[in-house]
Amino acid sequence: MWSPGRDAKLSNVQEHRRYARVAATWSVTVRTGDRLLHLQTVNLSAHGVKVGLDAALPPVGTSAHLRLEPPDAPPMDVEAIVWRADDDGSAFFFVGTSYAE
């Protein structure tokens, strides 16, 4: 049964993430060990990125090198770790960045 109080509470649920994310579809190359995957980002924040997958990535905690290619800026190389594996992709936490020359 519908209840205005219950529905009002559901509509006021706040995001519990520490850092805001924005939707972004950028090309990204993911290198883990000797594997090289050419993928697309789903969203990103100042501290991480989620990529859509067409292949399984290594387990959570694995080191990775990402080359992000924003449409209006030079490519950016990022050291990261696989932070989370979801059904629609994997999240990476950045541990170091540098801009390509």
Backbone bond lengths (Angstrom), bond angles and torsions (degrees), N, CA, C in turn:
res aa  C-N    CA-C-N  psi(-1)  N-CA   C-N-CA  omega(-1)  CA-C   N-CA-C  phi
1 M - - - 1.443 - - 1.523 108.94 -
2 W 1.314 116.67 139.84 1.462 122.63 -178.40 1.515 110.98 -71.32
3 S 1.303 115.87 138.57 1.460 121.17 178.01 1.520 108.50 -137.15
4 P 1.339 120.02 120.36 1.463 121.28 -178.38 1.524 112.75 -57.02
5 G 1.319 117.20 -39.39 1.465 119.72 179.82 1.518 112.15 -63.33
6 R 1.309 116.81 -44.07 1.466 122.02 -179.65 1.519 110.00 -64.82
7 D 1.348 117.59 -47.81 1.457 121.08 -179.17 1.532 111.49 -65.28
8 A 1.308 117.91 -37.32 1.462 120.73 178.17 1.522 110.13 -62.48
9 K 1.332 117.38 -40.45 1.456 120.50 178.67 1.529 111.12 -63.99
10 L 1.339 117.08 -41.28 1.463 120.39 179.06 1.516 111.94 -63.62
11 S 1.329 118.02 -38.35 1.458 120.31 -178.11 1.525 112.12 -73.85
12 N 1.334 117.45 -15.68 1.460 121.01 -179.52 1.531 113.20 -100.95
13 V 1.338 117.15 11.50 1.463 120.25 179.09 1.523 108.43 -63.76
14 Q 1.313 116.95 129.64 1.449 121.46 -177.48 1.521 111.30 -95.44
15 E 1.300 114.86 152.50 1.456 122.46 175.30 1.524 108.08 -68.17
16 H 1.336 117.61 133.61 1.454 121.28 -178.39 1.526 112.61 -102.25
17 R 1.312 118.15 9.61 1.455 120.94 179.34 1.522 109.86 -74.13
18 R 1.321 115.50 147.70 1.464 120.36 179.85 1.511 111.83 -75.33
19 Y 1.335 118.12 -31.22 1.459 121.95 -175.72 1.526 109.26 -129.15
20 A 1.326 115.49 136.46 1.463 120.37 179.70 1.523 110.31 -64.73
21 R 1.317 115.45 146.13 1.461 121.55 177.12 1.518 108.78 -118.05
22 V 1.324 114.92 149.68 1.455 120.56 175.64 1.523 108.57 -124.88
23 A 1.307 115.53 143.68 1.459 119.71 176.05 1.526 108.09 -68.12
24 A 1.307 116.63 136.06 1.466 121.55 179.71 1.518 108.84 -156.79
25 T 1.307 115.67 135.03 1.465 120.87 177.34 1.517 107.37 -116.47
26 W 1.315 115.29 89.52 1.463 122.40 178.69 1.517 108.16 -113.71
27 S 1.316 115.68 152.68 1.464 119.93 170.90 1.519 107.95 -70.57
28 V 1.316 115.75 139.78 1.464 120.90 176.96 1.526 108.16 -143.15
29 T 1.323 114.73 135.14 1.458 120.70 173.92 1.518 106.77 -105.13
30 V 1.318 116.61 127.00 1.463 122.88 -178.80 1.523 107.81 -111.34
31 R 1.340 115.12 123.51 1.464 119.50 176.57 1.522 108.57 -117.46
32 T 1.316 115.85 122.06 1.459 122.45 173.43 1.517 106.38 -128.18
33 G 1.320 116.60 114.79 1.459 119.86 -176.42 1.510 109.78 60.15
34 D 1.322 117.37 -123.34 1.460 120.45 179.62 1.532 112.56 -99.29
35 R 1.330 117.57 6.76 1.475 121.95 177.60 1.515 110.63 -89.57
36 L 1.324 116.16 137.14 1.456 122.86 177.51 1.526 107.85 -128.99
37 L 1.346 116.42 118.94 1.463 121.71 -178.76 1.519 109.47 -118.82
38 H 1.325 117.15 135.66 1.463 122.90 176.17 1.524 107.40 -105.46
39 L 1.337 116.13 110.71 1.457 122.14 -170.54 1.520 110.51 -130.80
40 Q 1.333 116.00 -172.68 1.464 123.85 176.18 1.520 109.61 -125.84
41 T 1.319 116.29 143.91 1.460 119.89 174.53 1.523 109.13 -74.57
42 V 1.333 115.38 155.47 1.462 122.82 174.56 1.522 108.46 -106.04
43 N 1.340 115.74 -48.46 1.462 121.42 176.00 1.515 108.31 -154.15
44 L 1.334 115.55 166.42 1.454 118.78 177.82 1.507 111.25 -150.16
45 S 1.324 114.62 160.68 1.455 122.64 176.12 1.520 106.86 -137.22
46 A 1.309 116.40 -178.19 1.464 120.51 178.85 1.521 111.99 -65.89
47 H 1.327 117.35 -19.91 1.462 120.76 -174.52 1.519 115.62 -119.56
48 G 1.331 116.78 3.89 1.451 117.71 -179.63 1.509 113.04 -175.73
49 V 1.319 114.36 177.09 1.461 121.54 -178.77 1.523 109.18 -148.14
50 K 1.324 115.23 148.26 1.456 119.85 172.86 1.524 106.82 -111.88
51 V 1.322 115.90 134.53 1.459 120.76 178.65 1.519 109.53 -118.37
52 G 1.330 115.40 144.62 1.451 120.85 173.28 1.514 108.10 -78.23
53 L 1.304 116.69 149.47 1.456 119.72 -174.10 1.512 112.46 -118.77
54 D 1.323 114.62 143.57 1.459 119.57 167.32 1.528 108.81 -120.17
55 A 1.334 115.27 5.40 1.464 122.05 177.03 1.527 107.57 -151.25
56 A 1.299 116.86 153.96 1.467 121.03 -179.23 1.525 110.30 -72.95
57 L 1.316 115.69 136.16 1.459 121.10 175.49 1.514 109.13 -93.74
58 P 1.329 116.24 164.39 1.468 120.02 176.50 1.525 111.39 -60.81
59 P 1.308 117.15 169.64 1.467 121.76 -176.25 1.530 113.32 -63.49
60 V 1.312 114.33 160.88 1.465 122.36 174.85 1.522 108.43 -52.81
61 G 1.333 115.75 136.97 1.459 121.81 179.88 1.517 113.68 98.25
62 T 1.329 117.35 -11.25 1.462 121.26 -179.65 1.524 110.61 -72.60
63 S 1.327 117.41 138.01 1.464 122.40 175.97 1.522 110.09 -72.35
64 A 1.340 115.64 146.99 1.456 120.96 179.23 1.523 109.27 -146.41
65 H 1.316 115.08 153.39 1.470 121.51 171.97 1.518 106.15 -113.03
66 L 1.338 116.84 126.06 1.463 121.92 179.77 1.523 109.03 -114.33
67 R 1.316 115.24 140.19 1.462 120.64 170.67 1.524 106.26 -117.91
68 L 1.344 114.51 104.32 1.463 121.87 -179.57 1.524 109.08 -88.71
69 E 1.332 116.35 138.85 1.458 120.71 -178.77 1.528 110.19 -124.30
70 P 1.350 116.22 83.35 1.466 119.10 177.67 1.536 109.28 -65.70
71 P 1.326 117.70 148.81 1.461 120.27 -175.77 1.532 114.35 -66.49
72 D 1.335 117.96 -29.75 1.465 120.76 -174.31 1.519 114.13 -117.70
73 A 1.320 116.44 24.68 1.464 120.28 -178.24 1.523 108.41 -151.99
74 P 1.339 116.22 163.17 1.468 118.87 177.58 1.533 111.20 -64.97
75 P 1.326 117.31 155.55 1.465 120.30 176.14 1.523 110.97 -57.74
76 M 1.319 115.42 152.48 1.455 121.07 -179.79 1.523 108.45 -127.75
77 D 1.321 117.02 129.04 1.458 122.83 176.67 1.515 108.78 -94.60
78 V 1.326 115.78 132.71 1.456 121.32 -173.82 1.520 109.80 -134.33
79 E 1.320 116.52 131.19 1.464 121.34 169.52 1.513 105.90 -90.09
80 A 1.319 116.28 135.93 1.458 120.92 -174.76 1.520 109.82 -149.83
81 I 1.323 113.99 172.77 1.468 120.03 170.78 1.522 107.93 -126.00
82 V 1.322 116.12 150.29 1.456 120.55 173.79 1.522 105.83 -68.64
83 W 1.311 116.38 115.72 1.458 122.32 -172.78 1.522 112.05 -95.62
84 R 1.349 115.07 -37.16 1.461 119.68 -175.82 1.523 108.26 -156.48
85 A 1.314 116.88 145.31 1.464 122.55 175.30 1.524 108.57 -117.07
86 D 1.333 116.51 119.37 1.458 122.64 179.70 1.529 108.66 -114.70
87 D 1.317 116.35 170.31 1.458 120.40 178.13 1.525 112.12 -62.75
88 D 1.336 117.31 -31.72 1.463 120.68 -175.99 1.527 113.80 -100.72
89 G 1.313 118.30 7.51 1.461 120.44 179.11 1.507 111.79 153.46
90 S 1.327 114.92 -175.12 1.461 120.82 179.51 1.519 110.34 -122.56
91 A 1.326 115.32 146.04 1.450 121.96 177.58 1.521 108.93 -101.09
92 F 1.313 115.68 139.19 1.460 122.81 177.92 1.515 109.15 -117.61
93 F 1.315 116.37 139.01 1.465 122.73 175.28 1.518 107.10 -103.69
94 F 1.352 116.65 125.89 1.465 121.11 -178.84 1.526 110.97 -72.46
95 V 1.318 116.58 136.10 1.456 121.30 175.12 1.520 111.71 -120.77
96 G 1.327 118.11 -2.88 1.464 122.89 176.97 1.505 110.16 179.97
97 T 1.347 116.33 143.32 1.463 120.09 -179.16 1.526 110.51 -135.12
98 S 1.323 114.97 157.19 1.458 121.86 171.00 1.513 108.20 -156.39
99 Y 1.324 116.83 148.14 1.456 120.98 179.27 1.513 109.26 -91.88
100 A 1.334 115.48 139.76 1.464 119.96 178.44 1.524 109.02 -68.56
101 E 1.319 116.05 150.23 1.473 120.67 177.45 1.500 110.82 -70.73
